[in-house]
Amino acid sequence: MVHVHPISTDHDQLLQYVTFGIDLYKDNPYYVPPLVSDDIATLTPEKNPAFDFCDAQSFMAFRNGEPVGTITAMVNHAVNERTGKKILRFGFMNFIDDAEVVDALFDAVTEWGRERGMEEIVGPMGFTDLDQEGMLIEGFEEIGTMATIYNYPYYVDHMVRMGFEKEVDWIEYRMTVPDSVPEKYSRIAEIVAKRFELRTKKYTSRKKIKEEYGRAIFDVVNKAYDNLYGFAPLTPRQIEHYIDEYLNILRLEDVSLVVDKDDKLVGLGISMPSLSRALQKSRGRLFPTGWYGLLRAIRGHSDTVDLLLVAVLPEYQSKGVNALIFNDLLPGYIKNGYKYAESNPELETNENVQKQWEYFERRQHRRRRAWRKAMPEATLREKEFTSEL
């Protein structure tokens, strides 16, 4: 018999919740664990400003006292208000290959969402677009990245079995870093810089880049991503949170800012050395020794660079600003010995983003999916679950 329990935001319960997934994949060479402390913070209302406009409840499934699955239900009210839909999100999901376990988890999530008036269930998603999203459906024998979800192939089978259908797909590319900047990139970058009076800026001080462009970076992200699937503009509290979370660990050589003649930020590229191998070795923990491997990776001891964010103001999109960004970043990639670059997820319909890779040797090596289903009627199992609460 499977029992599903709501998880409180108590640290010990969240620790058990987060580490279940890490244990589930302990023998998988492609799985990259999250940083445990980060996932716990994401699921803690006092630490995650997304709770200002999101409701959430995590659930954990047990059989004979042993954990067998996890899932979190979320309602992002900001996105629902923008779209006019009543969407329940699910995410942070891991489970053994067992239909009884999977059904029990989704019954709990569905009933929680139905009680809040939700009409559709979509996922895997995070609280916001900057969280991990999309179930892996292709590329199970490719090592993951710190920004993406890894899951076993049987997850897909269970989604189909339960009647979920495709909502959207994201694709990912692995590119070979060239020995020199492609001539076309350099030529386009030069033309764009002159035509629109743009230039790139570099920093050697994290404090200075935070002071001068910290808020501007996320203002550009808000405008550039505004029409993307599932996005809602970051709030001031979220922006302050991400400034502290991301800008403090960036390797500034791997960051490019594009400004106009008045020093206004119009585009950016944020990347960093891959932490995948370091996270695997540390099993997602900083202590006692995990911090050392992560620090080495951040300082450039990796042959792969992860492209985390590329954003350009709408009025400058499709005008070659991306070429300016990568013309600036590539010399550093080459100097620091990166052999490969990971694009991380991009919507399969976003042709403008995919065009920026056309001058690189590349392969599309992963695909991931958000699934959708109309909220089903309550089952006897769900009614029993509700009465237990």
DAHU-V653124 format. One record per residue. RES is the residue in three letters. SS is DSSP state (A for helix, B for strand, O for the rest). PHI is phi in whole degrees, -180 to 180 (none if undefined). NEAR is the number of other C-alpha atoms within 10 Angstrom. Layout:
res ss phi near
RES SS PHI NEAR
RES SS PHI NEAR
This chain:
res ss phi near
MET O none 7
VAL B -99 19
HIS B -117 16
VAL B -110 21
HIS B -120 17
PRO B -67 17
ILE B -99 18
SER O -79 14
THR O -92 17
ASP O -60 10
HIS A -58 14
ASP A -66 11
GLN A -68 14
LEU A -67 22
LEU A -62 15
GLN A -63 15
TYR A -61 25
VAL A -70 25
THR A -75 17
PHE A -58 19
GLY A -63 21
ILE A -63 20
ASP A -67 12
LEU A -61 17
TYR O -109 17
LYS O -61 14
ASP O -105 9
ASN O -95 14
PRO O -77 13
TYR O -106 19
TYR O -74 27
VAL O -113 27
PRO O -69 29
PRO O -72 24
LEU O -74 18
VAL A -53 19
SER A -63 15
ASP A -68 16
ASP A -65 18
ILE A -62 24
ALA A -63 15
THR A -61 18
LEU O -91 23
THR O -106 19
PRO O -56 16
GLU O -69 12
LYS O -110 13
ASN O -116 17
PRO A -66 21
ALA A -65 22
PHE A -69 19
ASP A -63 15
PHE O -133 13
CYS B -123 16
ASP B -109 16
ALA B -155 20
GLN B -148 19
SER B -95 24
PHE B -131 21
MET B -133 27
ALA B -99 24
PHE B -130 16
ARG B -133 13
ASN O 53 9
GLY O 83 9
GLU B -102 9
PRO B -68 18
VAL B -132 24
GLY B -178 26
THR B -140 29
ILE B -165 25
THR B -122 26
ALA B -98 29
MET B -139 26
VAL B -122 24
ASN B -94 23
HIS A -66 20
ALA A -64 19
VAL A -68 21
ASN A -61 16
GLU A -67 11
ARG A -68 11
THR A -94 13
GLY O 74 10
LYS O -111 13
LYS O -110 20
ILE B -102 25
LEU B -98 31
ARG B -97 26
PHE B -129 28
GLY B -168 23
PHE B 48 23
MET B -109 25
ASN B -147 25
PHE B -160 23
ILE O -75 17
ASP O -81 16
ASP O -154 13
ALA A -62 13
GLU A -63 11
VAL A -65 23
VAL A -62 24
ASP A -63 15
ALA A -64 20
LEU A -62 28
PHE A -72 21
ASP A -63 22
ALA A -64 26
VAL A -64 25
THR A -63 26
GLU A -65 23
TRP A -60 20
GLY A -70 25
ARG A -64 18
GLU A -63 9
ARG O -103 13
GLY O 80 13
MET O -76 20
GLU O -116 16
GLU B -137 18
ILE B -122 26
VAL B -135 23
GLY B 169 26
PRO O -75 24
MET O -132 27
GLY O -105 22
PHE O -63 28
THR O -136 18
ASP O -68 16
LEU O -89 14
ASP O -88 15
GLN O -64 19
GLU O -153 24
GLY O 92 23
MET B -82 27
LEU B -64 25
ILE B -122 19
GLU B -143 15
GLY O 98 17
PHE O -70 17
GLU O -109 12
GLU O -120 14
ILE O -63 15
GLY O -77 24
THR O -124 22
MET O -66 20
ALA O -96 20
THR O -129 20
ILE O -89 23
TYR O -115 25
ASN O -148 21
TYR O -70 19
PRO O -59 15
TYR A -67 13
TYR A -59 20
VAL A -62 16
ASP A -59 12
HIS A -70 16
MET A -63 17
VAL A -65 12
ARG A -58 10
MET O -82 13
GLY O 90 11
PHE O -75 18
GLU B -125 15
LYS B -62 14
GLU B -100 13
VAL B -146 17
ASP B -119 19
TRP B -114 20
ILE B -120 22
GLU B -136 20
TYR B -120 20
ARG B -112 21
MET B -112 21
THR B -89 16
VAL O -73 22
PRO O -71 17
ASP O -72 13
SER O -149 12
VAL O -68 18
PRO O -55 14
GLU A -57 11
LYS A -62 12
TYR A -61 20
SER A -62 16
ARG A -67 13
ILE A -63 17
ALA A -60 23
GLU A -65 17
ILE A -65 15
VAL A -63 19
ALA A -60 19
LYS A -72 10
ARG A -64 10
PHE A -109 13
GLU O 55 12
LEU O -113 24
ARG B -154 22
THR B -99 19
LYS B -124 16
LYS O -120 14
TYR O -130 14
THR O -116 10
SER O -123 10
ARG A -63 15
LYS A -61 12
LYS A -71 11
ILE A -67 18
LYS A -66 16
GLU A -68 12
GLU A -88 10
TYR A -136 16
GLY A -55 19
ARG A -68 17
ALA A -63 17
ILE A -57 23
PHE A -81 22
ASP A -65 19
VAL A -65 20
VAL A -58 20
ASN A -56 19
LYS A -77 16
ALA A -71 20
TYR O -97 19
ASP O -54 15
ASN O -97 11
LEU O -77 12
TYR O -58 12
GLY O 74 18
PHE O -96 17
ALA O -132 21
PRO O -55 19
LEU O -66 22
THR O -81 16
PRO A -55 13
ARG A -67 13
GLN A -65 16
ILE A -60 20
GLU A -61 15
HIS A -62 15
TYR A -73 18
ILE A -59 18
ASP A -71 13
GLU A -74 12
TYR A -95 10
LEU O -70 16
ASN O -75 13
ILE O -114 13
LEU O -70 17
ARG O -92 18
LEU A -65 18
GLU A -63 19
ASP A -99 23
VAL B -121 23
SER B -128 23
LEU B -114 24
VAL B -110 23
VAL B -124 18
ASP O -91 15
LYS O -65 10
ASP O -99 8
ASP O 68 13
LYS O -80 13
LEU B -73 22
VAL B -120 24
GLY B -165 28
LEU B -157 27
GLY B -132 22
ILE B -118 23
SER B -137 23
MET B -160 24
PRO B -57 26
SER O -61 27
LEU O -102 24
SER A -58 24
ARG A -65 22
ALA A -66 24
LEU A -67 25
GLN A -62 22
LYS A -66 15
SER A -87 19
ARG O 54 19
GLY O 80 24
ARG O -113 20
LEU O -78 17
PHE O -120 9
PRO O -86 8
THR O -122 11
GLY A -62 18
TRP A -59 16
TYR A -67 14
GLY A -64 19
LEU A -67 23
LEU A -64 15
ARG A -61 14
ALA A -65 21
ILE A -61 18
ARG O -81 15
GLY O 110 21
HIS O -85 18
SER O -154 21
ASP O -96 16
THR B -130 24
VAL B -114 24
ASP B -96 22
LEU B -89 20
LEU B -85 16
LEU B -143 14
VAL B -130 21
ALA B -141 24
VAL B -135 24
LEU O -54 18
PRO A -52 15
GLU A -70 10
TYR A -110 14
GLN O -71 16
SER O 63 13
LYS O -120 14
GLY O 92 17
VAL A -65 26
ASN A -60 28
ALA A -64 21
LEU A -63 27
ILE A -63 26
PHE A -78 23
ASN A -64 24
ASP A -80 26
LEU A -80 21
LEU A -59 19
PRO A -57 17
GLY A -69 15
TYR A -59 26
ILE A -65 15
LYS A -63 10
ASN O -87 18
GLY O 81 16
TYR O -69 21
LYS O -101 16
TYR B -136 20
ALA B -131 22
GLU B -102 22
SER O -73 23
ASN O 63 20
PRO O -65 21
GLU B -139 18
LEU B -56 18
GLU O -62 15
THR O -90 12
ASN O -87 12
GLU A -66 10
ASN A -62 11
VAL A -68 18
GLN A -68 16
LYS A -64 11
GLN O -70 16
TRP O -96 16
GLU O -65 9
TYR O -94 14
PHE O -110 14
GLU O -70 13
ARG B -153 16
ARG B -144 11
GLN B -84 13
HIS B -115 16
ARG B -142 21
ARG B -141 21
ARG B -136 25
ARG B -137 23
ALA B -99 21
TRP B -103 24
ARG B -134 21
LYS B -156 19
ALA B -64 15
MET O -63 18
PRO O -74 13
GLU O -67 10
ALA O -64 12
THR O -96 12
LEU A -59 10
ARG A -60 14
GLU A -67 20
LYS A -64 13
GLU A -65 10
PHE A -61 18
THR A -64 14
SER A -65 8
GLU A -66 8
LEU O -67 7
